[in-house]
Amino acid sequence: MRTIRLLLLAFLILAIPATSMAQFGVSIMIAPPALPVYTQPMLPAPGYLWTPGYWAYGDEGYFWVPGTWVMAPEVGLLWTPGYWGWGGNAFAWNEGYWGPHIGFYGGVNYGFGYGGVGYQGGYWNNGAFNYNRSVNNVNITNIHNVYNKTVINETTVNHVSYNGGQGGITARPTGAEETAGHEQHTPATALQTQHVHAASSNHALLASVNHGRPAIAATAKPAELGGSGVVAAKAAGATYKAPENKGPENKAAATRSNESKAAENKAARAQPAARQPAAPRTQARSASPARPAPAAHAQPQARQPAAPRAQSRPESAPRAEKKAPGGKE
C-alpha cells in the first residue's frame, strides 16, 4: 500500500506542468524594488522585537510585507531578517529565523537597528529585552528597559533590498555570521506567517500598484493591517521601474495563447473551406430535377443514325391526315 502511494505521489509530481515550476524562476529573475522610507510604529508592549519589512514575491509580482513588532517565541532569541540574494542566474529568497545570535542578512540596511551587520536595536538581559531608544520608537513612560546608544552605521546608506547581481549589495558573511547561521534556529512564528499571508492578500501592497511606496509600510502588531498602529511610507526608496520583461515563462504563456488564438482562427477559417465541397452537393441536389434534360439530349445523340427514319415519319403524317377525312366519309 505504501509503495502504491509513493508511485502515485511520483506520478503527480511528474504531472505538474513545467510552466508552474518555471513561474518561480521568473519571480527571481527580476530584482525587488528599493526599500521604502517609513517610520517605526511605537512599541506595543515589553517583549516585542522589531522585524523589518521586505518585498516578497507572489502570483502578481512583488508585494510589500510591512515591518512589525513581534513577540519573541522564546526569551533570549533574536530575529535575523530574510533577504534576496543573487545566485548567479536568478534571485532567491533566504528565509529569516530566530536564533541566539544575529546571522547574515545580505548586508541589507533595513533600518531600526538592522544596519546591514548585526543588530543594534537592543539585547536580552536577565530575561528582559532592553531597547535602544536611538533606533526604536519606545514610550519610556510605559517601557522602562531602555537605553540610548548612538548607532554608527559603517555600511553605505542606501535602500537597495538585495545582495549580489547588478546593482546589489556586495556584502559577504563574516565569520561570526557564518557561525550564527549554523546554530539551531526557530522558524517564523504563526503570527508572522499570518502577517505575510495578510499582506499577500492586500492588493494595495503590490509594487505594481503602490510603485514602491506602500500605504501600509509598518504595523504595531502582526496581521493588523488597519487601525491606529498602521504607518504609511513617506516615500519610495528609489524611482520605481516596472519590470520590462515579464520573464521567459510569461512569454511562453503569451506564445501559447497566441498559438491557441491562431489555431482557433485557423480552425474558424478552415470550417467554411470544409463546407465548400459540400456546396456542390447541395447544388447537385437542387439540380437533380434537371438531370433528365441532359439525358434527353444524350438520347438524340445516340439516335442520330436513325434520323432519316424520323424524317420519313412527317411524310406518313400527311397520309394519316388524308385517311382521317376518308374515315369520316
ABEGO torsion letter per residue (X at the ends): XAAAAAAAAAAAAAABBAAAAAAAAAAAABBBBBBBBBBBBBBABBGBBBBBBBBBBBAAEBBBBBBBBBBBABBGBBBBBBBBBBAGABBBBBBBBBBABBBBAGGBBAEGGBAGBEBAAEBBBGGBBBBBAAABBBBAAABABBBBBBBBBABBBBABABBEEBGBBABBBBAAAAAAAABBBBBBBAAAAAAAAAAAABAAABAAAAGGBBABABBABBGBABEAABBBBABBABBBBBBABAEAAAAAAAAAAAAAAAAAAAAAAAAAAAAAAAAAAAAAAAAAAAAAAAAAAAAAAAAAAAAAAAAAAAAAAAAAAAAAAAAAX
